[in-house]
Amino acid sequence: MAPTKRQRVLCLPGFGQTGEMLLGKMHRLRKVLEEDHFELIGMDPPMVFGHPSTHYGTSKVSFTLEDMYSGWWPRNYTHTFEGDYDSFNRVLWAVREYIERTGPYDAIIGFSQGGNVLAHLLPLFEKPWLHPAFSSPAPWRSRGSISSESSTTSSSMASRRNSLLSASPPDSPINGEFFSGGSRRSSVGEDDIWPIKPFKCAVLVGAYGPGDPVTHTWFDTPVRCPTLSVIGRNDAWIHPQYQVDTAAKFLNTQTLWHIGGHVFPVAKEHNIAIRDFMVKNCLP
């Protein structure tokens, strides 16, 4: 019997966390998943925030290393981006490049703000024409690394924002034929294609959104990726009802409740339930 192909899982941490920190919080889930041929990979959020200090005198404001922390976008953007679509766009471009560079991935897990990012990604993987970051093949192959993205001019960013607001579907509907062109090799030596195929399943933990009016139309047609929403009954950061509303945006969804707060559950029964969900959707 041929060995079971390992299933690669992209993990998106919450605000102020790194990919490694999230994997540490998921150590019990990782243990049960690794027994079933799953490999979890944590992505660091692409933006760095901090508190200004004047360690070098009042004439120069700087950030100290101790003040630095990662995030996907500013912490206060829980329900809306408040018109700051530049941050939103940069995150989508960064995720796209990371998947191109380190993928492919079979499944995805997002915690807290990482779950918010995940909720935005799922419709884009099924309808990539909705945002320019996913609507064309590997743009950085001709214009250099995505690192140049952070230094783009304001006019370029404004143009990208306008593209976000005016994007329209291609002539081809989303189906197997749309996802069958232009094979290439990923960084791990496996065949991959553009557009990036939708995930086999997704797990949202303490997740919320999307709440910005710009993204409402992304859910006009059902998002079909199987999702599992893990919700803490005593979550004091993101109200459980808001997480229930997020789960309702997806067509094929399940909900797993635990008695904790805004945390990744550690109880054996919850980790087994998550494992069973992923095995059911990822393994033949």
Rosetta silent file (secondary structure, phi, psi, omega in degrees, C-alpha in Angstrom):
SEQUENCE: MAPTKRQRVLCLPGFGQTGEMLLGKMHRLRKVLEEDHFELIGMDPPMVFGHPSTHYGTSKVSFTLEDMYSGWWPRNYTHTFEGDYDSFNRVLWAVREYIERTGPYDAIIGFSQGGNVLAHLLPLFEKPWLHPAFSSPAPWRSRGSISSESSTTSSSMASRRNSLLSASPPDSPINGEFFSGGSRRSSVGEDDIWPIKPFKCAVLVGAYGPGDPVTHTWFDTPVRCPTLSVIGRNDAWIHPQYQVDTAAKFLNTQTLWHIGGHVFPVAKEHNIAIRDFMVKNCLP
SCORE:     score description
SCORE:     0.000 S_00000001
   1 L     0.000  132.382 -179.538    0.000    0.000    0.000 S_00000001
   2 L   -67.883  143.379  178.919    1.331    3.419   -0.985 S_00000001
   3 L   -63.084  147.297  179.369    2.095    5.776    1.919 S_00000001
   4 L   -69.349  130.840  178.498   -0.539    8.418    2.629 S_00000001
   5 L   -66.350  133.267  179.890    0.367   11.787    1.152 S_00000001
   6 L   -67.404  143.415  178.996    0.926   14.351    3.868 S_00000001
   7 E  -102.879  122.826 -175.443   -1.654   17.114    4.091 S_00000001
   8 E   -95.737  131.994 -174.070   -0.164   20.574    4.546 S_00000001
   9 E  -121.444  121.675  176.448   -2.077   23.058    6.706 S_00000001
  10 E   -84.988  131.039 -176.684   -1.471   26.827    6.680 S_00000001
  11 E  -119.508  126.700 -176.818   -1.967   28.425   10.124 S_00000001
  12 E  -109.963  114.895 -175.704   -2.697   32.139   10.595 S_00000001
  13 L   -78.155  171.076  177.974   -2.039   33.505   14.127 S_00000001
  14 L   -82.650 -179.708 -178.714   -3.876   36.219   16.000 S_00000001
  15 L   -61.618  132.635  178.808   -2.854   39.817   16.581 S_00000001
  16 L    82.889    1.445 -179.519    0.523   40.135   18.308 S_00000001
  17 L  -110.736  158.497  170.535    1.456   36.496   17.616 S_00000001
  18 L  -103.597  169.602  176.427    3.880   34.835   15.246 S_00000001
  19 H   -60.534  -38.849  179.903    3.280   31.628   13.353 S_00000001
  20 H   -65.358  -38.712  178.729    5.592   29.802   15.768 S_00000001
  21 H   -63.295  -41.682  179.062    3.651   31.096   18.778 S_00000001
  22 H   -64.790  -42.876  178.777    0.385   29.802   17.339 S_00000001
  23 H   -60.539  -34.789  176.416    1.894   26.400   16.624 S_00000001
  24 H   -64.279  -40.332  178.392    2.995   26.291   20.258 S_00000001
  25 H   -69.504  -19.891 -178.167   -0.559   26.970   21.426 S_00000001
  26 L  -101.462   20.935 -170.004   -1.756   24.183   19.119 S_00000001
  27 H   -60.782  -34.860  179.636    0.732   21.575   20.345 S_00000001
  28 H   -71.438  -39.757  176.424   -1.959   19.063   21.392 S_00000001
  29 H   -66.451  -40.702  178.759   -3.810   19.397   18.089 S_00000001
  30 H   -58.626  -39.227 -178.434   -0.531   19.107   16.195 S_00000001
  31 H   -63.118  -45.661 -178.784    0.218   15.848   17.962 S_00000001
  32 H   -73.369  -30.111  179.568   -3.052   14.191   16.968 S_00000001
  33 H   -74.519  -38.446 -179.754   -2.888   15.592   13.425 S_00000001
  34 H   -62.367  -27.657  176.366    0.676   14.499   12.807 S_00000001
  35 L   -67.627  -21.581  179.622   -0.430   10.944   13.539 S_00000001
  36 L  -109.260   28.125  171.913   -2.779   11.281   10.553 S_00000001
  37 L    69.399   34.543  173.035   -0.175   12.668    8.136 S_00000001
  38 E  -105.152  141.757  175.034   -0.885   16.393    8.616 S_00000001
  39 E  -121.907  124.601 -177.434    1.878   19.000    8.675 S_00000001
  40 E  -102.243  131.326 -179.104    1.091   22.432   10.175 S_00000001
  41 E  -123.936  123.690 -179.067    2.969   25.524    8.952 S_00000001
  42 E   -94.779  132.410  176.210    2.588   28.885   10.696 S_00000001
  43 L  -100.007  132.687  174.684    2.767   32.136    8.716 S_00000001
  44 L   -75.988  138.465  173.905    3.948   35.293   10.454 S_00000001
  45 L   -57.760  145.365 -172.088    1.668   38.319    9.977 S_00000001
  46 L   -81.526  -10.759 -176.087    3.263   40.669    7.432 S_00000001
  47 E  -111.108  149.692  178.333    2.955   43.916    9.380 S_00000001
  48 E  -120.886  129.092  178.400    4.825   45.154   12.435 S_00000001
  49 E  -117.979  168.441  178.943    3.342   47.620   14.867 S_00000001
  50 L  -172.040  173.830  177.655    4.755   49.223   17.972 S_00000001
  51 L  -102.212  129.615 -178.431    4.537   52.010   20.497 S_00000001
  52 E   -65.666  142.411  176.026    6.650   55.124   19.773 S_00000001
  53 E  -132.292  167.928  179.084    9.409   55.914   22.218 S_00000001
  54 L  -123.146   45.155 -179.108   11.967   58.705   22.549 S_00000001
  55 L   -64.351  -20.065 -178.107   14.953   56.631   23.622 S_00000001
  56 L  -108.161   22.848  178.738   17.127   58.617   21.240 S_00000001
  57 L   103.175  158.496 -175.916   16.004   62.062   22.342 S_00000001
  58 L   -68.875  -16.009 -178.049   12.912   64.136   21.777 S_00000001
  59 L   -83.586   -9.808 -177.227   13.984   65.057   18.265 S_00000001
  60 L  -136.957  114.064  177.679   13.757   61.476   17.008 S_00000001
  61 L   -89.942  131.744 -177.475   10.813   59.162   17.555 S_00000001
  62 E  -138.206  175.710  174.835   11.673   55.471   17.222 S_00000001
  63 E  -116.243  131.096  176.405   10.377   52.015   18.030 S_00000001
  64 L   -86.626  155.642 -178.217   12.185   49.794   20.475 S_00000001
  65 H   -58.994  -38.218 -178.098   12.518   46.075   19.840 S_00000001
  66 H   -65.841  -24.235 -177.935   10.518   45.310   22.976 S_00000001
  67 H   -86.093  -11.726 -173.658    7.614   47.372   21.676 S_00000001
  68 L   -76.606  141.228  173.766    7.402   45.585   18.337 S_00000001
  69 E  -154.320  155.843 -174.440    4.639   43.096   17.634 S_00000001
  70 E   -93.360  158.022  175.249    3.100   41.542   14.543 S_00000001
  71 E  -166.258  165.895  177.991   -0.382   41.871   13.150 S_00000001
  72 L   -87.499  -39.591  171.772   -2.388   41.524    9.982 S_00000001
  73 L  -157.359  171.630 -176.178   -3.849   45.021   10.237 S_00000001
  74 L   -51.636  143.550 -172.099   -4.407   47.551   13.060 S_00000001
  75 L   -59.508  -31.871 -175.072   -6.067   46.041   16.099 S_00000001
  76 L   -77.201   -3.947 -179.774   -9.065   48.380   16.060 S_00000001
  77 L   -86.914   66.620 -179.303  -10.219   47.131   12.638 S_00000001
  78 L   -84.515  -44.586 -175.978  -12.566   44.527   14.081 S_00000001
  79 L  -108.350  -24.364 -178.884  -15.743   45.337   12.165 S_00000001
  80 L  -152.010  153.738  177.287  -14.529   47.689    9.431 S_00000001
  81 L   -85.504    0.349  175.074  -11.279   48.866    7.864 S_00000001
  82 L    53.248   36.125  178.779  -12.485   52.456    8.238 S_00000001
  83 L    85.049   -5.731 -179.171  -11.427   53.232    4.682 S_00000001
  84 L   -86.710   71.292 -179.098   -7.868   51.899    5.176 S_00000001
  85 H   -81.302   -8.619  175.741   -7.960   49.468    2.294 S_00000001
  86 H   -65.334  -45.459  177.267   -4.213   49.862    1.734 S_00000001
  87 H   -61.990  -44.259 -179.965   -3.485   47.713    4.800 S_00000001
  88 H   -58.615  -47.416 -178.785   -6.153   45.236    3.722 S_00000001
  89 H   -64.714  -41.645 -178.631   -4.716   44.952    0.220 S_00000001
  90 H   -61.531  -37.696  178.325   -1.125   44.540    1.423 S_00000001
  91 H   -64.654  -44.622 -179.456   -2.150   41.598    3.598 S_00000001
  92 H   -62.838  -40.657  177.174   -3.921   39.846    0.719 S_00000001
  93 H   -64.313  -40.557 -178.368   -0.890   40.306   -1.537 S_00000001
  94 H   -65.729  -41.211  177.998    1.427   39.008    1.204 S_00000001
  95 H   -64.170  -42.742  179.071   -0.695   35.899    1.803 S_00000001
  96 H   -58.790  -45.860 -178.496   -0.836   35.202   -1.920 S_00000001
  97 H   -66.568  -38.451 -179.293    2.950   35.412   -2.236 S_00000001
  98 H   -62.745  -42.435  179.261    3.509   33.246    0.830 S_00000001
  99 H   -67.135  -40.075  177.455    1.268   30.511   -0.557 S_00000001
 100 H   -61.717  -39.401 -173.525    2.970   30.760   -3.964 S_00000001
 101 H   -80.745  -35.375 -172.398    6.389   30.523   -2.334 S_00000001
 102 H  -116.673   -7.800 -175.914    5.796   27.816    0.296 S_00000001
 103 L   -80.430 -168.282    8.357    2.665   25.985   -0.864 S_00000001
 104 L   -82.457  166.480  178.277    0.604   24.253   -1.952 S_00000001
 105 L  -123.402  145.392 -179.277   -1.632   23.821    1.091 S_00000001
 106 L   -93.798  -32.228 -176.451   -4.539   21.458    1.578 S_00000001
 107 E  -144.926  173.169 -176.590   -6.268   23.134    4.524 S_00000001
 108 E  -147.973  143.260  176.307   -6.085   26.296    6.616 S_00000001
 109 E  -127.793  134.817  177.548   -6.578   27.272   10.266 S_00000001
 110 E  -131.527  133.848  178.761   -7.018   30.833   11.517 S_00000001
 111 E  -112.859  130.938  173.645   -7.141   32.098   15.099 S_00000001
 112 L    55.774 -118.820  179.974   -8.698   35.437   16.145 S_00000001
 113 H   -62.859  -32.004  173.387   -7.424   38.127   13.747 S_00000001
 114 H   -63.979  -31.504  174.199   -5.914   35.328   11.668 S_00000001
 115 H   -69.205  -31.606  175.397   -9.445   33.897   11.536 S_00000001
 116 H   -66.299  -43.038  175.047  -10.631   37.246   10.227 S_00000001
 117 H   -59.307  -45.337 -179.830   -8.023   37.029    7.468 S_00000001
 118 H   -59.624  -42.466  179.754   -9.168   33.479    6.758 S_00000001
 119 H   -61.446  -31.433  175.728  -12.806   34.551    6.482 S_00000001
 120 H   -75.366  -33.096 -175.110  -11.732   37.029    3.780 S_00000001
 121 H   -71.557  -38.206 -171.211   -9.606   34.446    1.941 S_00000001
 122 H   -57.329  -45.996  176.815  -12.208   31.713    1.496 S_00000001
 123 H   -67.156  -29.715 -179.313  -14.420   33.558   -1.017 S_00000001
 124 H   -70.055  -31.535  178.651  -11.324   34.774   -2.896 S_00000001
 125 H   -72.322  -26.171  177.710  -10.052   31.228   -3.401 S_00000001
 126 H   -92.028  -25.201  179.899  -13.366   30.252   -4.978 S_00000001
 127 L  -134.918   71.028 -172.032  -13.853   33.541   -6.853 S_00000001
 128 H   -62.665  -18.495  178.905  -10.343   34.932   -7.415 S_00000001
 129 H   -68.967   -8.300 -177.154  -11.590   37.671   -9.731 S_00000001
 130 H   -72.874  -19.195  179.698  -12.962   39.510   -6.684 S_00000001
 131 L  -145.987  137.819 -176.431   -9.560   40.982   -5.802 S_00000001
 132 L   -61.604  -20.583  178.844   -6.495   41.751   -7.964 S_00000001
 133 L   -66.485  -19.700 -177.281   -4.192   39.925   -5.523 S_00000001
 134 L  -122.468   -0.842 -168.991   -5.704   36.619   -6.677 S_00000001
 135 L   -92.891    1.415  179.320   -7.083   37.381  -10.123 S_00000001
 136 L  -147.539  159.766 -176.944   -3.935   36.908  -12.238 S_00000001
 137 L   -69.649  134.875  167.929   -0.892   34.612  -12.346 S_00000001
 138 L    16.999   72.616 -176.923    2.131   35.376  -10.123 S_00000001
 139 L   -63.765  -28.448 -177.020    2.564   39.135  -10.730 S_00000001
 140 H   -73.834  -11.211  178.043    5.830   39.317   -8.720 S_00000001
 141 H   -66.791  -23.949  179.782    7.576   37.005  -11.148 S_00000001
 142 H  -106.739  -17.211 -176.536    7.837   39.954  -13.510 S_00000001
 143 H  -118.704   10.579  177.573    8.030   42.873  -11.070 S_00000001
 144 L    96.130 -176.866 -175.827   10.231   41.515   -8.284 S_00000001
 145 L   -66.597  154.356  177.226    9.589   40.419   -4.731 S_00000001
 146 H   -64.093  -15.467  179.132    6.480   41.330   -2.827 S_00000001
 147 H   -59.662  -27.277  176.700    8.771   43.170   -0.414 S_00000001
 148 H   -69.911  -14.529 -178.576    8.615   46.059   -2.839 S_00000001
 149 H   -60.521  -37.926 -176.529    4.889   46.132   -2.173 S_00000001
 150 H   -70.234  -14.990 -178.775    5.379   47.969    1.122 S_00000001
 151 H  -109.079   16.967  179.232    7.197   50.790   -0.654 S_00000001
 152 L   -66.858  155.618 -178.877    4.690   51.383   -3.423 S_00000001
 153 L   -74.208  161.524 -179.756    3.568   54.909   -4.089 S_00000001
 154 H   -64.378  -33.060  179.037    0.299   56.269   -2.786 S_00000001
 155 H   -67.302  -36.788  176.950   -1.007   56.556   -6.341 S_00000001
 156 H   -64.627  -43.413  179.442   -0.263   52.867   -6.923 S_00000001
 157 H   -65.505  -37.275  177.837   -2.076   51.909   -3.731 S_00000001
 158 H   -64.098  -38.707  178.175   -5.031   54.112   -4.707 S_00000001
 159 H   -63.450  -40.464  179.184   -5.156   52.359   -8.055 S_00000001
 160 H   -66.049  -37.904  178.336   -5.207   48.974   -6.317 S_00000001
 161 H   -63.842  -39.990  178.016   -8.000   50.140   -4.020 S_00000001
 162 H   -64.342  -36.560  177.001  -10.023   51.217   -7.051 S_00000001
 163 H   -63.344  -39.190  178.222   -9.444   47.789   -8.567 S_00000001
 164 H   -60.109  -41.780 -174.929  -10.795   46.196   -5.406 S_00000001
 165 H   -76.811  -19.655 -174.108  -13.956   48.262   -5.619 S_00000001
 166 H  -116.606    6.659 -177.464  -14.552   47.647   -9.324 S_00000001
 167 L   -59.873  142.227 -179.195  -13.434   44.043   -9.819 S_00000001
 168 L  -133.410  155.622 -177.770  -15.819   41.965  -11.925 S_00000001
 169 L   -65.870  151.531  173.602  -16.104   38.236  -12.688 S_00000001
 170 L   -75.418  176.207  179.395  -14.418   36.763  -15.777 S_00000001
 171 L   -65.691  -34.234 -177.566  -16.402   35.155  -18.547 S_00000001
 172 L   -81.489  130.635  175.924  -15.705   31.684  -17.182 S_00000001
 173 L   -73.273  164.913  178.033  -17.736   30.656  -14.133 S_00000001
 174 L   -73.851  115.226  177.945  -16.006   29.025  -11.186 S_00000001
 175 L  -160.842 -176.506 -177.866  -15.797   25.340  -11.990 S_00000001
 176 L   -58.878  -34.555 -177.861  -13.255   22.611  -12.589 S_00000001
 177 L   -67.363  -37.486 -179.408  -12.343   24.036  -15.991 S_00000001
 178 L   -64.085  -31.309 -177.355  -11.507   27.464  -14.558 S_00000001
 179 L  -100.988   37.588 -173.450   -9.011   25.847  -12.160 S_00000001
 180 L  -130.511   20.229 -176.791   -7.205   23.666  -14.704 S_00000001
 181 L  -111.679  165.710  167.412   -4.650   25.790  -16.524 S_00000001
 182 L    51.771   67.825 -179.792   -0.952   26.619  -16.422 S_00000001
 183 E   -69.161  151.581  176.465    0.762   24.038  -14.243 S_00000001
 184 E  -149.938 -178.473 -179.577    3.953   25.057  -12.416 S_00000001
 185 E  -110.694  135.589  176.621    6.152   23.798   -9.576 S_00000001
 186 L   -88.330  177.218 -177.611    5.848   25.002   -5.997 S_00000001
 187 L   -65.684  -21.749  179.849    8.714   25.432   -3.545 S_00000001
 188 L   -96.673   11.687  171.930    8.131   21.924   -2.169 S_00000001
 189 L    80.520   17.304  179.681    8.439   20.374   -5.619 S_00000001
 190 L  -109.835  153.896  178.513    4.789   19.521   -6.203 S_00000001
 191 E   -64.604  139.544  176.122    2.595   20.502   -9.119 S_00000001
 192 E  -143.471  164.491 -177.537    0.467   23.558   -8.502 S_00000001
 193 E  -138.683  164.047  167.746   -1.700   25.720  -10.735 S_00000001
 194 L  -111.788  140.795   -5.850   -3.160   29.176  -11.054 S_00000001
 195 L   -64.318  155.899  177.875   -5.689   30.085   -9.884 S_00000001
 196 L   -61.061  129.852 -177.524   -4.763   28.619   -6.516 S_00000001
 197 L   -67.159  146.478  176.087   -7.219   25.838   -5.798 S_00000001
 198 L   -58.929  153.047  176.943   -9.640   26.330   -2.900 S_00000001
 199 L   -65.939  153.562  175.293   -8.745   24.684    0.388 S_00000001
 200 L   -71.247  -30.540  176.696  -10.237   21.291    1.156 S_00000001
 201 E  -165.708  166.930 -178.042  -11.428   22.652    4.501 S_00000001
 202 E  -143.629  143.953  177.579  -10.911   25.505    6.957 S_00000001
 203 E  -120.743  121.664  179.508  -10.986   25.849   10.749 S_00000001
 204 E  -109.470  121.099 -176.914  -11.856   29.239   12.258 S_00000001
 205 E  -116.698  119.183 -177.431  -11.055   29.649   15.961 S_00000001
 206 L    57.582   36.226 -171.861  -12.340   32.736   17.773 S_00000001
 207 L   -90.795  162.818  179.945  -12.911   34.231   14.333 S_00000001
 208 L  -153.000  161.747  176.486  -14.929   37.228   13.241 S_00000001
 209 L    82.520 -169.694   -6.529  -15.936   39.164   10.114 S_00000001
 210 L   -66.637  144.365 -178.421  -15.741   40.071    7.384 S_00000001
 211 L  -120.049   -4.806 -177.604  -17.577   43.188    8.501 S_00000001
 212 L   -80.678  138.081 -178.704  -16.500   45.861    6.051 S_00000001
 213 H   -55.738  -30.178 -178.605  -19.123   46.946    3.469 S_00000001
 214 H   -61.367  -30.728 -175.627  -16.595   46.508    0.649 S_00000001
 215 H   -96.912   -1.882 -176.722  -16.521   42.747    1.226 S_00000001
 216 H   -57.612  -41.127 -176.103  -20.250   42.129    1.717 S_00000001
 217 H   -70.305  -13.454  178.995  -20.794   41.224   -1.936 S_00000001
 218 H   -65.244  -18.472 -177.765  -18.100   38.536   -1.726 S_00000001
 219 H  -109.374   17.156  178.121  -20.697   36.374   -0.008 S_00000001
 220 L   -63.609  -33.042  172.367  -23.564   37.022   -2.439 S_00000001
 221 L  -110.032  148.027 -173.180  -23.045   33.493   -3.701 S_00000001
 222 L   -59.801  138.878  171.647  -22.370   30.682   -1.200 S_00000001
 223 E   -89.028  118.611 -166.236  -18.787   29.965   -0.139 S_00000001
 224 L   -92.458  -12.095 -178.783  -18.593   26.189   -0.443 S_00000001
 225 L   -57.797  127.607  176.963  -15.384   25.327    1.406 S_00000001
 226 L   -60.368  128.903 -178.054  -16.235   23.105    4.417 S_00000001
 227 E  -126.524  148.694  172.848  -15.631   25.137    7.572 S_00000001
 228 E  -124.001  119.547  178.528  -15.505   24.390   11.274 S_00000001
 229 E  -100.838  120.151 -179.143  -16.001   27.345   13.634 S_00000001
 230 E  -102.235  117.682 -169.808  -14.558   26.808   17.113 S_00000001
 231 E  -127.194  132.442  175.710  -16.207   29.194   19.589 S_00000001
 232 E   -88.520  126.979 -178.754  -15.635   29.798   23.300 S_00000001
 233 L   -64.211  -23.733 -178.455  -18.834   30.323   25.275 S_00000001
 234 L  -111.843   31.416  179.057  -16.966   32.715   27.581 S_00000001
 235 L   -70.152  115.508 -178.782  -15.088   34.654   24.924 S_00000001
 236 L   -94.011   -9.032 -178.727  -14.711   38.195   26.289 S_00000001
 237 L   -93.334  -49.125  178.556  -12.812   39.574   23.269 S_00000001
 238 L  -120.241  114.621 -174.917  -15.038   38.577   20.359 S_00000001
 239 L   -56.831  133.849 -178.234  -18.667   38.063   21.324 S_00000001
 240 H   -53.618  -35.509 -179.244  -19.784   34.492   20.566 S_00000001
 241 H   -64.302  -35.151  177.421  -22.813   35.720   18.619 S_00000001
 242 H   -65.319  -35.800  177.176  -20.531   37.611   16.250 S_00000001
 243 H   -69.913  -35.260  174.692  -18.615   34.380   15.684 S_00000001
 244 H   -63.333  -41.364  178.372  -21.893   32.564   15.005 S_00000001
 245 H   -63.025  -37.079  177.480  -22.727   35.249   12.437 S_00000001
 246 H   -64.816  -45.449  179.441  -19.345   34.663   10.811 S_00000001
 247 H   -58.935  -33.875 -176.893  -19.944   30.906   10.612 S_00000001
 248 L   -69.005  -12.286  179.916  -23.296   31.560    8.925 S_00000001
 249 L   -74.407  -12.456 -174.833  -21.521   33.153    5.943 S_00000001
 250 E  -111.393  142.123 -171.354  -20.373   29.717    4.779 S_00000001
 251 L   -71.136  -48.053 -174.729  -22.538   27.123    3.107 S_00000001
 252 L  -106.671   81.213 -169.860  -21.005   23.901    4.445 S_00000001
 253 E  -126.047  149.289  173.829  -20.313   24.806    8.062 S_00000001
 254 E  -129.489  157.115  179.350  -20.144   23.174   11.485 S_00000001
 255 E  -125.413  133.209  177.192  -19.756   24.730   14.935 S_00000001
 256 E  -120.129  116.155 -178.610  -17.719   23.368   17.836 S_00000001
 257 E   -96.571  146.996  170.541  -18.327   25.005   21.220 S_00000001
 258 E  -137.934  164.732 -172.127  -16.044   24.939   24.245 S_00000001
 259 L   -87.574   -1.631 -178.360  -16.426   26.482   27.698 S_00000001
 260 L   -80.788 -166.855 -178.695  -13.265   28.593   27.519 S_00000001
 261 L  -104.144 -135.272 -177.037  -12.680   32.136   26.351 S_00000001
 262 L   -86.651   70.130 -175.583  -10.712   33.641   23.454 S_00000001
 263 L  -141.588  165.199  171.412   -8.232   30.768   23.276 S_00000001
 264 L   -84.412  121.774 -174.017   -7.363   27.744   21.215 S_00000001
 265 L   -63.238  144.583 -178.662   -9.054   24.840   23.062 S_00000001
 266 L  -114.024   -8.608 -178.885   -6.743   22.269   24.616 S_00000001
 267 L   -62.268  143.499 -176.754   -9.234   19.634   25.799 S_00000001
 268 H   -57.380  -43.100 -176.495   -8.724   16.233   24.203 S_00000001
 269 H   -65.043  -32.531  179.010  -12.301   15.962   22.921 S_00000001
 270 H   -72.596  -41.136  178.504  -12.058   19.295   21.091 S_00000001
 271 H   -65.707  -37.756  176.967   -8.763   18.429   19.435 S_00000001
 272 H   -66.031  -38.728  178.520  -10.130   15.057   18.348 S_00000001
 273 H   -64.037  -41.023  177.133  -13.236   16.779   16.912 S_00000001
 274 H   -65.557  -44.132  178.225  -11.050   19.156   14.905 S_00000001
 275 H   -58.329  -45.477 -178.804   -8.881   16.242   13.781 S_00000001
 276 H   -62.739  -39.778  178.274  -11.924   14.243   12.678 S_00000001
 277 H   -61.769  -43.658 -177.790  -13.263   17.198   10.699 S_00000001
 278 H   -72.167  -39.437  177.054   -9.971   17.645    8.865 S_00000001
 279 H   -61.261  -44.156 -178.844   -9.476   13.955    8.216 S_00000001
 280 H   -58.595  -38.867 -173.315  -12.985   13.667    6.788 S_00000001
 281 H   -95.027  -18.379 -175.299  -12.413   16.519    4.326 S_00000001
 282 H  -106.234  -33.082 -175.828   -8.723   16.091    3.457 S_00000001
 283 L   -98.857  145.188 -179.274   -7.999   12.379    3.367 S_00000001
 284 L   -67.339    0.000    0.000   -9.531    9.940    0.850 S_00000001
